[in-house]
Amino acid sequence: MPSISNALANSAAKNLPPSEVANLPESSSKQIKLSITQVNLQVHLRKIPLLAHLSNDEMERVKAELRLKQFARRDIVLQKGAVGDSLLFLLHGQLQVIDVTDDGRAIGLRMLKPGDFFGEIAVITGSTRSASVVALSPVLVAFLPRLTALHLFSHSPSVAQQILGHLAEKVQRDSEFRALLSINNTSKRIYSYLQLLKQHGEGNIEVVENLPTHQDIANMINTSRETVTRALLTLVQKGIVEKEPHRLIIRDPAGLKKLAQGDS
């Protein structure tokens, strides 16, 4: 991953009102294939869990205040230490939350998918950003000004309830991730990370959707890309997973669990 400062210097983000998003130019990686106009923006926003139950008046206020930005792959969306002046929603693409160690290494903290919001801690506390966020693909992000976000937090019961639930889940998830990083065996760490990523897909099969690249997984759990590649190959050879582009189908969940627990 390039340094945060270099990526920020090369950022090609575009700040546009919602009505102009359909005319976004092609990004440096590929064009974001979205057509969000002022007419259908509200429908799109209703798919974001945090905003799904807003009244029509509240949604109109959110729409009026939102600004959308397009970022190319590897662009910096948020910079650690920057002013927390907005709440952000990921509309398209995939993001990674990262921190940078004293020796300059980028350490992945978690992934973000469409519908997720982020930057809420700095918005609530009025502090600076505690981590950076990098685009893993071309992305489209909506920025809601801090004062508007705070108004929602204090005046919309549905938003307040979801924020509280989100913060509780975040504490639990961060605790699980810290425990994962304490695992000395790197293969076991990779298998445990896949356990955290998995979800139930169609037909009740377990899958990992939007599988990060081997390098991104390595960054997340502090190992090498080669180690991740070998571990995933082992899973495929054992018939535990089936690998598709950007997706893992877990054919033997019990087998993956045993490997994550250190059983051979």
C-alpha positions as CSV (number, residue, x, y, z in Angstrom):
1,M,0.0,0.0,0.0
2,P,1.4,3.5,-0.8
3,S,2.1,5.8,2.0
4,I,-0.8,7.8,3.3
5,S,0.8,11.1,2.5
6,N,1.5,10.1,-1.1
7,A,-1.9,8.7,-1.7
8,L,-3.5,11.9,-0.3
9,A,-1.3,14.1,-2.6
10,N,-2.5,12.1,-5.6
11,S,-6.2,12.0,-4.5
12,A,-8.6,12.7,-7.4
13,A,-11.8,13.2,-5.3
14,K,-14.6,15.2,-6.8
15,N,-17.0,17.1,-4.5
16,L,-20.4,17.3,-6.2
17,P,-24.0,17.9,-5.2
18,P,-26.3,14.9,-5.7
19,S,-28.0,16.2,-8.8
20,E,-24.6,16.1,-10.7
21,V,-23.5,12.6,-9.7
22,A,-24.9,11.0,-12.8
23,N,-22.4,13.0,-14.8
24,L,-19.3,12.1,-12.9
25,P,-16.3,11.6,-15.2
26,E,-14.4,8.3,-15.4
27,S,-12.1,7.7,-12.4
28,S,-8.4,6.8,-12.8
29,S,-9.3,3.1,-12.2
30,K,-12.7,2.7,-13.9
31,Q,-16.0,4.5,-14.1
32,I,-18.3,4.0,-11.1
33,K,-21.4,2.6,-12.7
34,L,-23.9,4.4,-10.6
35,S,-26.7,6.7,-11.8
36,I,-27.9,8.5,-8.7
37,T,-30.0,11.5,-9.6
38,Q,-31.9,13.9,-7.4
39,V,-35.0,12.0,-8.2
40,N,-33.9,8.6,-7.0
41,L,-31.4,9.7,-4.4
42,Q,-34.0,9.3,-1.6
43,V,-34.8,5.7,-2.7
44,H,-31.0,5.0,-2.5
45,L,-30.7,6.6,0.9
46,R,-33.6,4.6,2.2
47,K,-31.4,1.5,1.7
48,I,-28.9,2.8,4.2
49,P,-29.9,1.2,7.5
50,L,-29.1,4.4,9.6
51,L,-31.4,6.5,7.4
52,A,-34.1,3.9,6.5
53,H,-36.7,5.1,9.1
54,L,-36.3,8.8,8.8
55,S,-39.5,10.9,8.3
56,N,-39.9,12.5,4.9
57,D,-39.1,15.9,6.3
58,E,-35.9,14.5,7.9
59,M,-34.9,12.8,4.7
60,E,-35.4,16.0,2.7
61,R,-33.1,17.9,5.1
62,V,-30.4,15.1,4.7
63,K,-30.7,15.3,0.9
64,A,-30.3,19.0,0.9
65,E,-27.1,18.9,3.1
66,L,-25.4,15.9,1.5
67,R,-22.4,16.3,-0.7
68,L,-21.1,13.3,-2.8
69,K,-17.5,12.5,-3.6
70,Q,-16.0,10.1,-6.0
71,F,-12.6,8.5,-5.2
72,A,-10.4,6.3,-7.2
73,R,-8.8,3.1,-5.9
74,R,-6.2,3.8,-3.3
75,D,-7.3,7.3,-2.7
76,I,-7.5,8.6,0.8
77,V,-11.2,9.2,1.9
78,L,-10.4,10.2,5.4
79,Q,-7.0,11.2,6.9
80,K,-6.1,10.5,10.4
81,G,-5.8,13.7,12.4
82,A,-8.1,15.7,10.1
83,V,-11.0,17.6,11.5
84,G,-14.2,15.5,12.0
85,D,-16.6,17.9,10.3
86,S,-18.9,15.3,8.7
87,L,-20.5,11.9,9.0
88,L,-19.8,9.7,5.9
89,F,-21.8,7.0,4.1
90,L,-20.4,4.6,1.6
91,L,-22.7,4.3,-1.3
92,H,-20.6,2.2,-3.7
93,G,-17.4,0.3,-3.6
94,Q,-15.2,-0.9,-0.7
95,L,-13.2,0.9,1.9
96,Q,-10.6,-0.1,4.4
97,V,-10.0,1.6,7.8
98,I,-6.3,1.7,8.5
99,D,-3.8,3.1,11.1
100,V,-0.2,3.8,10.5
101,T,2.5,2.6,12.9
102,D,5.4,4.7,14.1
103,D,7.6,3.0,11.5
104,G,5.2,3.9,8.7
105,R,3.5,0.6,8.2
106,A,-0.2,0.7,7.3
107,I,-2.2,-1.7,9.5
108,G,-5.8,-2.6,8.4
109,L,-8.5,-2.2,11.1
110,R,-11.7,-3.2,9.3
111,M,-13.5,-3.2,6.0
112,L,-16.5,-1.0,5.0
113,K,-19.2,-2.0,2.5
114,P,-22.0,-0.1,0.8
115,G,-24.6,1.1,3.3
116,D,-22.0,1.5,6.1
117,F,-21.5,4.9,7.8
118,F,-18.2,6.0,9.4
119,G,-16.5,9.0,11.1
120,E,-19.1,9.0,13.8
121,I,-16.7,9.2,16.8
122,A,-15.1,12.5,15.6
123,V,-18.6,13.9,14.9
124,I,-19.9,13.0,18.3
125,T,-16.9,14.1,20.3
126,G,-15.8,17.1,18.1
127,S,-12.3,15.5,17.9
128,T,-10.0,14.8,15.0
129,R,-10.1,11.5,13.0
130,S,-8.6,8.6,14.8
131,A,-7.8,6.6,11.7
132,S,-7.5,6.9,8.0
133,V,-9.8,5.4,5.4
134,V,-8.6,4.2,2.0
135,A,-10.5,3.2,-1.1
136,L,-10.0,-0.4,-2.1
137,S,-11.9,0.2,-5.3
138,P,-13.5,3.2,-7.1
139,V,-16.0,4.4,-4.5
140,L,-18.8,6.9,-4.0
141,V,-19.1,8.5,-0.6
142,A,-21.8,10.9,0.8
143,F,-20.7,13.5,3.4
144,L,-23.2,14.9,5.9
145,P,-22.2,18.0,7.8
146,R,-21.5,17.5,11.5
147,L,-24.3,19.8,12.7
148,T,-26.9,18.0,10.6
149,A,-25.6,14.7,11.8
150,L,-25.8,15.8,15.4
151,H,-29.3,17.0,14.9
152,L,-30.3,13.6,13.7
153,F,-28.6,11.9,16.6
154,S,-30.5,14.0,19.1
155,H,-33.9,14.4,17.4
156,S,-34.4,11.1,15.5
157,P,-35.1,8.1,17.9
158,S,-34.5,5.5,15.2
159,V,-31.0,7.1,14.4
160,A,-30.1,7.4,18.0
161,Q,-31.0,3.7,18.7
162,Q,-28.9,2.5,15.8
163,I,-26.0,4.7,16.7
164,L,-26.0,3.2,20.2
165,G,-26.2,-0.3,18.8
166,H,-23.5,0.4,16.3
167,L,-21.1,1.7,19.0
168,A,-21.8,-1.4,21.1
169,E,-21.1,-3.7,18.2
170,K,-18.0,-1.7,17.3
171,V,-16.6,-2.2,20.8
172,Q,-17.2,-6.0,20.6
173,R,-15.8,-6.2,17.1
174,D,-12.7,-4.3,18.0
175,S,-12.2,-6.6,21.0
176,E,-12.5,-9.7,18.8
177,F,-10.1,-8.2,16.3
178,R,-7.5,-7.4,19.0
179,A,-7.8,-11.0,20.2
180,L,-7.2,-12.2,16.6
181,L,-4.1,-10.1,16.3
182,S,-2.7,-11.7,19.4
183,I,-2.6,-15.1,17.8
184,N,1.0,-16.0,17.1
185,N,0.4,-18.6,14.4
186,T,-0.1,-16.7,11.2
187,S,-2.2,-19.4,9.4
188,K,-4.5,-19.7,12.4
189,R,-4.8,-15.9,12.4
190,I,-5.8,-16.0,8.7
191,Y,-8.4,-18.7,9.3
192,S,-9.8,-16.8,12.3
193,Y,-10.1,-13.7,10.2
194,L,-12.1,-15.5,7.6
195,Q,-14.4,-16.6,10.5
196,L,-15.0,-13.0,11.3
197,L,-15.7,-12.1,7.7
198,K,-18.1,-14.9,6.8
199,Q,-21.9,-14.4,6.5
200,H,-24.9,-16.5,5.5
201,G,-25.6,-16.3,1.8
202,E,-28.4,-17.7,-0.4
203,G,-29.4,-21.3,0.5
204,N,-27.9,-20.7,4.0
205,I,-24.4,-21.4,2.8
206,E,-21.6,-19.5,4.5
207,V,-19.7,-17.1,2.2
208,V,-17.2,-14.2,2.3
209,E,-18.5,-11.6,0.0
210,N,-16.3,-8.9,-1.6
211,L,-13.2,-10.8,-0.6
212,P,-10.3,-8.4,0.0
213,T,-7.1,-8.9,-2.0
214,H,-4.4,-11.1,-0.5
215,Q,-2.4,-8.0,0.2
216,D,-5.3,-6.2,1.9
217,I,-5.9,-9.3,4.1
218,A,-2.2,-9.3,4.9
219,N,-2.3,-5.6,5.9
220,M,-5.3,-6.3,8.1
221,I,-3.8,-9.1,10.2
222,N,-0.1,-8.1,10.1
223,T,1.4,-10.8,7.9
224,S,2.7,-11.2,4.3
225,R,0.8,-11.6,1.1
226,E,2.6,-14.8,0.4
227,T,1.4,-16.3,3.7
228,V,-2.2,-15.4,2.9
229,T,-1.9,-17.0,-0.5
230,R,-0.5,-20.2,0.9
231,A,-3.2,-20.4,3.6
232,L,-6.1,-19.8,1.1
233,L,-4.5,-22.4,-1.3
234,T,-4.5,-24.9,1.6
235,L,-8.2,-24.3,2.2
236,V,-9.0,-24.9,-1.5
237,Q,-6.9,-28.1,-1.6
238,K,-8.6,-29.4,1.5
239,G,-12.1,-28.7,0.0
240,I,-12.9,-26.3,2.8
241,V,-13.5,-23.4,0.6
242,E,-14.3,-22.7,-3.1
243,K,-12.7,-19.5,-4.4
244,E,-14.5,-17.3,-6.9
245,P,-13.6,-13.8,-8.0
246,H,-14.0,-11.6,-5.0
247,R,-15.9,-14.3,-3.1
248,L,-15.2,-17.4,-1.0
249,I,-17.8,-20.1,-0.6
250,I,-17.2,-22.0,2.6
251,R,-18.0,-25.7,1.8
252,D,-16.8,-27.0,5.2
253,P,-17.6,-24.5,8.0
254,A,-16.6,-27.1,10.6
255,G,-13.3,-27.7,9.0
256,L,-12.6,-23.9,8.9
257,K,-13.5,-23.6,12.5
258,K,-11.2,-26.4,13.5
259,L,-8.3,-24.8,11.7
260,A,-9.1,-21.4,13.3
261,Q,-9.0,-23.2,16.7
262,G,-5.6,-24.7,15.8
263,D,-6.8,-28.2,15.2
264,S,-5.2,-30.1,12.3
